[in-house]
Amino acid sequence: MKFTDPADIEKLQTIANRLKSSSDRGKQLIASNLNWRLEDLKRLHAMDIKSPHELRAALREYHGLKA
């Protein structure tokens, strides 16, 4: 599944927050996983990386600077 629309991503964040406050441990684990993945997505968007192609290009550029 791919979520690219910011509104859909916000809905996922809302769902994760609701699951996090659940008393069910399984739901809390799902919320934790969702939040972890959403944080990665937010970091990539902050760097203006929106596709796997852009991520690969950024990694190649970073590798060249680090070497």
Secondary structure, DSSP 8 states (H G I E B T S, - for coil): ----SHHHHHHHHHHHHHHHT-S-HHHHHHHHHHHHHHHHHHHHHHTT--SHHHHHHHHHHHHHHH-
